[in-house]
Amino acid sequence: MIMGSFALERRCAEAVAREAGHLLLEERRRGFEVEYKAPNDVVTRVDRWVERHVVAALKSLFPEDRFHGEEYGEDGEGARVWLIDPIDGTLNFARGIPMYVVSIALQVDGESVVGVIYDPNRDELFSAAIGEGLNLNGKAVGVSAIEEMSEAVLATGFPPPRGRDDVDNIPHFADLARKTRNIRRLGSAALDLAYVSVGRLDGFWEFNLSPWDTAAGYLLVAEGGGKVTNERGAGYTGWQTGIVATNGSIHDSVLLALGKEK
């Protein structure tokens, strides 16, 4: 297990995420053009510009680290890697739906040790460092106490198709909709995870994701007292494509509903 304090990295990530979020709000007001990386995958020039800004800011502080993001990748070797999603929820951003966030995580040897998610529309900063707990705007928070699936509110998503190994989530959605109080579809995996971490949602599952989608959020859930695995119930590091994150109490029930043994 990774030991040590990452207080400096956490504070720096918080500051950079806030600044990036303010840039997003400014650009949203100015307007921009939308592009398509694939028929169902939206990107804007703002994604690329803000990601470059985040990378440059963090690289100036931690020049020996590596950086990976949705629009940016850097080759090389090193135990410390920053995973960045400048706009998680790009389609929401492009269509004026105020449910998108900046997500920044630091991983050491493949494990997230710092996770920061900033929602600029609500000025909410979700922040965690390994072994140091979870904060929302500086206040200690944690997962919900819901124990019954019939009372649980879950979230999921349907990301753009990535290949022949994609999982069809529609049957799982239909099944879990019958077993829970309700299911929400926010359009941002990072925001879903942030909401699980503070108890607004009781669980989240999704398939076909990328590392930068979840690297910050899964640490938030873990530090908030929840449980995170892959869709098979095994340990999660952010580099698997499927994730199940819950308050812990309903975790086995969600896995069972997905047809997976714990």
Contacts in CASP RR format, 6 or more apart in sequence:
PFRMAT RR
TARGET T0000
AUTHOR 0000-0000-0000
METHOD contacts of the structure
MODEL  1
MIMGSFALERRCAEAVAREAGHLLLEERRRGFEVEYKAPNDVVTRVDRWV
ERHVVAALKSLFPEDRFHGEEYGEDGEGARVWLIDPIDGTLNFARGIPMY
VVSIALQVDGESVVGVIYDPNRDELFSAAIGEGLNLNGKAVGVSAIEEMS
EAVLATGFPPPRGRDDVDNIPHFADLARKTRNIRRLGSAALDLAYVSVGR
LDGFWEFNLSPWDTAAGYLLVAEGGGKVTNERGAGYTGWQTGIVATNGSI
HDSVLLALGKEK
2 108 0 8 1.000
2 109 0 8 1.000
2 111 0 8 1.000
2 113 0 8 1.000
2 130 0 8 1.000
5 129 0 8 1.000
5 132 0 8 1.000
6 106 0 8 1.000
6 113 0 8 1.000
6 114 0 8 1.000
6 129 0 8 1.000
6 130 0 8 1.000
6 132 0 8 1.000
7 129 0 8 1.000
7 132 0 8 1.000
9 62 0 8 1.000
9 106 0 8 1.000
9 113 0 8 1.000
9 114 0 8 1.000
9 129 0 8 1.000
10 114 0 8 1.000
10 115 0 8 1.000
10 116 0 8 1.000
10 127 0 8 1.000
10 128 0 8 1.000
10 129 0 8 1.000
10 132 0 8 1.000
12 58 0 8 1.000
12 61 0 8 1.000
12 62 0 8 1.000
13 58 0 8 1.000
13 104 0 8 1.000
13 105 0 8 1.000
13 106 0 8 1.000
13 114 0 8 1.000
13 115 0 8 1.000
13 116 0 8 1.000
13 127 0 8 1.000
14 116 0 8 1.000
14 118 0 8 1.000
14 125 0 8 1.000
14 127 0 8 1.000
16 54 0 8 1.000
16 57 0 8 1.000
16 58 0 8 1.000
16 104 0 8 1.000
17 54 0 8 1.000
17 102 0 8 1.000
17 103 0 8 1.000
17 104 0 8 1.000
17 116 0 8 1.000
17 117 0 8 1.000
17 118 0 8 1.000
17 125 0 8 1.000
18 118 0 8 1.000
18 125 0 8 1.000
19 53 0 8 1.000
19 57 0 8 1.000
20 50 0 8 1.000
20 53 0 8 1.000
20 54 0 8 1.000
20 86 0 8 1.000
20 102 0 8 1.000
20 118 0 8 1.000
21 50 0 8 1.000
21 102 0 8 1.000
21 118 0 8 1.000
21 120 0 8 1.000
22 120 0 8 1.000
23 49 0 8 1.000
23 50 0 8 1.000
23 53 0 8 1.000
24 46 0 8 1.000
24 50 0 8 1.000
24 86 0 8 1.000
24 87 0 8 1.000
24 93 0 8 1.000
24 100 0 8 1.000
24 102 0 8 1.000
24 120 0 8 1.000
25 120 0 8 1.000
25 121 0 8 1.000
27 46 0 8 1.000
27 49 0 8 1.000
27 50 0 8 1.000
28 93 0 8 1.000
28 96 0 8 1.000
32 44 0 8 1.000
32 45 0 8 1.000
32 46 0 8 1.000
33 44 0 8 1.000
33 45 0 8 1.000
34 42 0 8 1.000
34 43 0 8 1.000
34 44 0 8 1.000
34 94 0 8 1.000
35 42 0 8 1.000
35 43 0 8 1.000
35 44 0 8 1.000
35 45 0 8 1.000
36 42 0 8 1.000
36 43 0 8 1.000
37 43 0 8 1.000
38 160 0 8 1.000
38 161 0 8 1.000
40 160 0 8 1.000
40 161 0 8 1.000
41 160 0 8 1.000
42 90 0 8 1.000
42 91 0 8 1.000
42 94 0 8 1.000
43 71 0 8 1.000
43 90 0 8 1.000
44 87 0 8 1.000
44 90 0 8 1.000
44 93 0 8 1.000
44 94 0 8 1.000
46 86 0 8 1.000
46 87 0 8 1.000
46 93 0 8 1.000
47 70 0 8 1.000
47 71 0 8 1.000
47 86 0 8 1.000
47 87 0 8 1.000
47 90 0 8 1.000
48 71 0 8 1.000
48 72 0 8 1.000
50 86 0 8 1.000
50 87 0 8 1.000
50 102 0 8 1.000
51 69 0 8 1.000
51 70 0 8 1.000
51 71 0 8 1.000
51 72 0 8 1.000
51 84 0 8 1.000
51 86 0 8 1.000
52 72 0 8 1.000
53 86 0 8 1.000
54 84 0 8 1.000
54 86 0 8 1.000
54 102 0 8 1.000
54 104 0 8 1.000
55 67 0 8 1.000
55 72 0 8 1.000
55 82 0 8 1.000
55 84 0 8 1.000
58 65 0 8 1.000
58 67 0 8 1.000
58 82 0 8 1.000
58 84 0 8 1.000
58 104 0 8 1.000
59 65 0 8 1.000
59 67 0 8 1.000
62 80 0 8 1.000
62 82 0 8 1.000
64 80 0 8 1.000
65 78 0 8 1.000
65 80 0 8 1.000
65 81 0 8 1.000
65 82 0 8 1.000
65 106 0 8 1.000
66 74 0 8 1.000
66 76 0 8 1.000
66 77 0 8 1.000
66 78 0 8 1.000
66 80 0 8 1.000
66 81 0 8 1.000
66 82 0 8 1.000
67 73 0 8 1.000
67 74 0 8 1.000
67 81 0 8 1.000
67 82 0 8 1.000
67 84 0 8 1.000
68 74 0 8 1.000
68 81 0 8 1.000
68 82 0 8 1.000
68 83 0 8 1.000
68 84 0 8 1.000
68 211 0 8 1.000
68 212 0 8 1.000
69 83 0 8 1.000
69 84 0 8 1.000
69 85 0 8 1.000
69 86 0 8 1.000
69 212 0 8 1.000
70 84 0 8 1.000
70 85 0 8 1.000
70 86 0 8 1.000
70 210 0 8 1.000
70 212 0 8 1.000
71 86 0 8 1.000
72 84 0 8 1.000
79 108 0 8 1.000
79 109 0 8 1.000
80 106 0 8 1.000
80 107 0 8 1.000
80 108 0 8 1.000
81 106 0 8 1.000
81 107 0 8 1.000
81 108 0 8 1.000
81 110 0 8 1.000
82 104 0 8 1.000
82 105 0 8 1.000
82 106 0 8 1.000
82 107 0 8 1.000
83 103 0 8 1.000
83 104 0 8 1.000
83 105 0 8 1.000
83 106 0 8 1.000
83 107 0 8 1.000
83 112 0 8 1.000
83 211 0 8 1.000
83 212 0 8 1.000
83 215 0 8 1.000
83 216 0 8 1.000
84 103 0 8 1.000
84 104 0 8 1.000
84 105 0 8 1.000
84 212 0 8 1.000
85 102 0 8 1.000
85 103 0 8 1.000
85 104 0 8 1.000
85 190 0 8 1.000
85 212 0 8 1.000
85 213 0 8 1.000
86 102 0 8 1.000
87 93 0 8 1.000
87 100 0 8 1.000
87 101 0 8 1.000
87 102 0 8 1.000
88 100 0 8 1.000
88 101 0 8 1.000
88 102 0 8 1.000
88 103 0 8 1.000
88 117 0 8 1.000
88 188 0 8 1.000
88 189 0 8 1.000
88 190 0 8 1.000
88 191 0 8 1.000
88 212 0 8 1.000
88 213 0 8 1.000
89 99 0 8 1.000
89 100 0 8 1.000
89 101 0 8 1.000
89 187 0 8 1.000
89 188 0 8 1.000
89 190 0 8 1.000
89 191 0 8 1.000
90 100 0 8 1.000
91 97 0 8 1.000
91 187 0 8 1.000
92 98 0 8 1.000
92 99 0 8 1.000
92 100 0 8 1.000
92 187 0 8 1.000
92 188 0 8 1.000
93 100 0 8 1.000
98 121 0 8 1.000
98 122 0 8 1.000
99 121 0 8 1.000
99 186 0 8 1.000
99 187 0 8 1.000
99 188 0 8 1.000
99 191 0 8 1.000
100 119 0 8 1.000
100 121 0 8 1.000
100 188 0 8 1.000
100 191 0 8 1.000
101 117 0 8 1.000
101 118 0 8 1.000
101 119 0 8 1.000
101 120 0 8 1.000
101 188 0 8 1.000
101 190 0 8 1.000
101 191 0 8 1.000
101 194 0 8 1.000
102 116 0 8 1.000
102 117 0 8 1.000
102 118 0 8 1.000
102 120 0 8 1.000
103 115 0 8 1.000
103 116 0 8 1.000
103 117 0 8 1.000
103 190 0 8 1.000
103 212 0 8 1.000
103 213 0 8 1.000
103 215 0 8 1.000
103 216 0 8 1.000
103 217 0 8 1.000
104 114 0 8 1.000
104 115 0 8 1.000
104 116 0 8 1.000
104 117 0 8 1.000
104 216 0 8 1.000
105 112 0 8 1.000
105 114 0 8 1.000
105 115 0 8 1.000
105 116 0 8 1.000
105 212 0 8 1.000
105 215 0 8 1.000
105 216 0 8 1.000
105 217 0 8 1.000
105 219 0 8 1.000
106 112 0 8 1.000
106 113 0 8 1.000
106 114 0 8 1.000
106 115 0 8 1.000
107 113 0 8 1.000
107 215 0 8 1.000
110 237 0 8 1.000
110 239 0 8 1.000
111 130 0 8 1.000
111 237 0 8 1.000
112 130 0 8 1.000
112 215 0 8 1.000
112 216 0 8 1.000
112 217 0 8 1.000
112 218 0 8 1.000
112 219 0 8 1.000
112 237 0 8 1.000
112 238 0 8 1.000
113 129 0 8 1.000
113 130 0 8 1.000
113 219 0 8 1.000
114 128 0 8 1.000
114 129 0 8 1.000
114 130 0 8 1.000
114 216 0 8 1.000
114 219 0 8 1.000
115 127 0 8 1.000
115 128 0 8 1.000
115 129 0 8 1.000
115 215 0 8 1.000
115 216 0 8 1.000
115 217 0 8 1.000
115 219 0 8 1.000
115 220 0 8 1.000
116 125 0 8 1.000
116 126 0 8 1.000
116 127 0 8 1.000
116 128 0 8 1.000
116 216 0 8 1.000
117 125 0 8 1.000
117 126 0 8 1.000
117 127 0 8 1.000
117 190 0 8 1.000
117 191 0 8 1.000
117 193 0 8 1.000
117 194 0 8 1.000
117 216 0 8 1.000
117 217 0 8 1.000
117 220 0 8 1.000
118 124 0 8 1.000
118 125 0 8 1.000
118 126 0 8 1.000
119 125 0 8 1.000
119 126 0 8 1.000
119 191 0 8 1.000
119 194 0 8 1.000
123 137 0 8 1.000
124 136 0 8 1.000
124 137 0 8 1.000
124 194 0 8 1.000
125 135 0 8 1.000
125 136 0 8 1.000
125 137 0 8 1.000
125 138 0 8 1.000
126 134 0 8 1.000
126 135 0 8 1.000
126 136 0 8 1.000
126 194 0 8 1.000
126 197 0 8 1.000
126 198 0 8 1.000
126 217 0 8 1.000
126 220 0 8 1.000
127 134 0 8 1.000
127 135 0 8 1.000
127 136 0 8 1.000
127 138 0 8 1.000
127 220 0 8 1.000
128 134 0 8 1.000
128 135 0 8 1.000
128 197 0 8 1.000
128 219 0 8 1.000
128 220 0 8 1.000
128 222 0 8 1.000
128 223 0 8 1.000
128 224 0 8 1.000
129 223 0 8 1.000
130 219 0 8 1.000
130 223 0 8 1.000
131 223 0 8 1.000
132 223 0 8 1.000
133 140 0 8 1.000
133 223 0 8 1.000
133 224 0 8 1.000
134 140 0 8 1.000
134 141 0 8 1.000
134 142 0 8 1.000
134 197 0 8 1.000
134 198 0 8 1.000
134 220 0 8 1.000
134 223 0 8 1.000
134 224 0 8 1.000
134 225 0 8 1.000
135 141 0 8 1.000
136 198 0 8 1.000
141 197 0 8 1.000
141 198 0 8 1.000
141 199 0 8 1.000
141 224 0 8 1.000
142 197 0 8 1.000
142 198 0 8 1.000
142 199 0 8 1.000
142 224 0 8 1.000
142 225 0 8 1.000
142 226 0 8 1.000
143 196 0 8 1.000
143 197 0 8 1.000
143 198 0 8 1.000
143 199 0 8 1.000
143 202 0 8 1.000
143 221 0 8 1.000
143 224 0 8 1.000
143 225 0 8 1.000
143 226 0 8 1.000
143 246 0 8 1.000
143 247 0 8 1.000
143 248 0 8 1.000
144 199 0 8 1.000
144 200 0 8 1.000
144 201 0 8 1.000
144 202 0 8 1.000
144 247 0 8 1.000
145 247 0 8 1.000
145 249 0 8 1.000
146 152 0 8 1.000
146 202 0 8 1.000
146 247 0 8 1.000
146 249 0 8 1.000
146 250 0 8 1.000
147 249 0 8 1.000
147 250 0 8 1.000
148 250 0 8 1.000
149 179 0 8 1.000
149 180 0 8 1.000
149 250 0 8 1.000
149 253 0 8 1.000
149 254 0 8 1.000
149 257 0 8 1.000
150 179 0 8 1.000
150 180 0 8 1.000
150 181 0 8 1.000
151 180 0 8 1.000
151 181 0 8 1.000
151 202 0 8 1.000
152 180 0 8 1.000
152 181 0 8 1.000
152 202 0 8 1.000
152 203 0 8 1.000
152 250 0 8 1.000
153 180 0 8 1.000
153 181 0 8 1.000
153 182 0 8 1.000
153 183 0 8 1.000
153 184 0 8 1.000
153 201 0 8 1.000
153 202 0 8 1.000
153 203 0 8 1.000
154 176 0 8 1.000
154 180 0 8 1.000
154 182 0 8 1.000
154 183 0 8 1.000
154 184 0 8 1.000
154 201 0 8 1.000
154 202 0 8 1.000
154 203 0 8 1.000
154 204 0 8 1.000
154 205 0 8 1.000
154 254 0 8 1.000
155 183 0 8 1.000
155 184 0 8 1.000
155 185 0 8 1.000
155 186 0 8 1.000
155 192 0 8 1.000
155 195 0 8 1.000
155 196 0 8 1.000
155 201 0 8 1.000
155 203 0 8 1.000
155 204 0 8 1.000
156 169 0 8 1.000
156 172 0 8 1.000
156 173 0 8 1.000
156 176 0 8 1.000
156 183 0 8 1.000
156 185 0 8 1.000
156 192 0 8 1.000
156 204 0 8 1.000
156 205 0 8 1.000
156 206 0 8 1.000
157 169 0 8 1.000
157 185 0 8 1.000
157 187 0 8 1.000
157 189 0 8 1.000
157 192 0 8 1.000
157 206 0 8 1.000
158 169 0 8 1.000
158 170 0 8 1.000
158 185 0 8 1.000
159 189 0 8 1.000
159 206 0 8 1.000
159 207 0 8 1.000
159 208 0 8 1.000
159 209 0 8 1.000
159 213 0 8 1.000
161 208 0 8 1.000
162 208 0 8 1.000
162 241 0 8 1.000
165 241 0 8 1.000
166 207 0 8 1.000
166 208 0 8 1.000
167 207 0 8 1.000
167 208 0 8 1.000
167 231 0 8 1.000
167 242 0 8 1.000
169 206 0 8 1.000
169 207 0 8 1.000
172 205 0 8 1.000
172 257 0 8 1.000
172 258 0 8 1.000
173 183 0 8 1.000
175 257 0 8 1.000
176 183 0 8 1.000
176 205 0 8 1.000
176 254 0 8 1.000
176 257 0 8 1.000
176 258 0 8 1.000
177 183 0 8 1.000
179 253 0 8 1.000
179 257 0 8 1.000
184 192 0 8 1.000
184 201 0 8 1.000
186 192 0 8 1.000
186 195 0 8 1.000
189 204 0 8 1.000
189 206 0 8 1.000
189 209 0 8 1.000
189 213 0 8 1.000
189 214 0 8 1.000
189 243 0 8 1.000
190 213 0 8 1.000
190 214 0 8 1.000
190 216 0 8 1.000
190 217 0 8 1.000
192 201 0 8 1.000
192 204 0 8 1.000
192 206 0 8 1.000
193 204 0 8 1.000
193 214 0 8 1.000
193 216 0 8 1.000
193 217 0 8 1.000
193 218 0 8 1.000
193 220 0 8 1.000
193 221 0 8 1.000
193 245 0 8 1.000
194 217 0 8 1.000
194 220 0 8 1.000
195 201 0 8 1.000
195 204 0 8 1.000
196 202 0 8 1.000
196 203 0 8 1.000
196 204 0 8 1.000
196 221 0 8 1.000
196 226 0 8 1.000
196 245 0 8 1.000
196 246 0 8 1.000
196 247 0 8 1.000
197 217 0 8 1.000
197 220 0 8 1.000
197 221 0 8 1.000
197 223 0 8 1.000
197 224 0 8 1.000
197 226 0 8 1.000
198 224 0 8 1.000
199 247 0 8 1.000
202 246 0 8 1.000
202 247 0 8 1.000
202 250 0 8 1.000
203 244 0 8 1.000
203 245 0 8 1.000
203 246 0 8 1.000
203 247 0 8 1.000
203 250 0 8 1.000
203 254 0 8 1.000
204 243 0 8 1.000
204 244 0 8 1.000
204 245 0 8 1.000
204 246 0 8 1.000
205 231 0 8 1.000
205 242 0 8 1.000
205 243 0 8 1.000
205 244 0 8 1.000
205 245 0 8 1.000
205 254 0 8 1.000
205 258 0 8 1.000
206 242 0 8 1.000
206 243 0 8 1.000
207 231 0 8 1.000
207 241 0 8 1.000
207 242 0 8 1.000
208 241 0 8 1.000
208 242 0 8 1.000
209 241 0 8 1.000
209 242 0 8 1.000
209 243 0 8 1.000
210 241 0 8 1.000
211 238 0 8 1.000
211 239 0 8 1.000
214 236 0 8 1.000
214 238 0 8 1.000
214 243 0 8 1.000
215 238 0 8 1.000
217 245 0 8 1.000
218 228 0 8 1.000
218 236 0 8 1.000
218 238 0 8 1.000
218 243 0 8 1.000
218 245 0 8 1.000
221 227 0 8 1.000
221 228 0 8 1.000
221 245 0 8 1.000
221 246 0 8 1.000
222 228 0 8 1.000
225 247 0 8 1.000
225 248 0 8 1.000
226 245 0 8 1.000
226 246 0 8 1.000
226 247 0 8 1.000
226 248 0 8 1.000
226 251 0 8 1.000
227 245 0 8 1.000
227 246 0 8 1.000
227 247 0 8 1.000
227 248 0 8 1.000
227 251 0 8 1.000
228 235 0 8 1.000
228 236 0 8 1.000
228 243 0 8 1.000
228 244 0 8 1.000
228 245 0 8 1.000
229 235 0 8 1.000
229 236 0 8 1.000
229 243 0 8 1.000
229 244 0 8 1.000
229 251 0 8 1.000
229 255 0 8 1.000
230 236 0 8 1.000
230 240 0 8 1.000
230 242 0 8 1.000
230 243 0 8 1.000
230 244 0 8 1.000
231 240 0 8 1.000
231 242 0 8 1.000
231 243 0 8 1.000
231 244 0 8 1.000
231 255 0 8 1.000
231 258 0 8 1.000
231 260 0 8 1.000
232 260 0 8 1.000
233 244 0 8 1.000
233 255 0 8 1.000
233 260 0 8 1.000
233 261 0 8 1.000
233 262 0 8 1.000
236 243 0 8 1.000
244 251 0 8 1.000
244 254 0 8 1.000
244 255 0 8 1.000
244 258 0 8 1.000
246 254 0 8 1.000
251 262 0 8 1.000
252 262 0 8 1.000
255 261 0 8 1.000
255 262 0 8 1.000
256 262 0 8 1.000
END
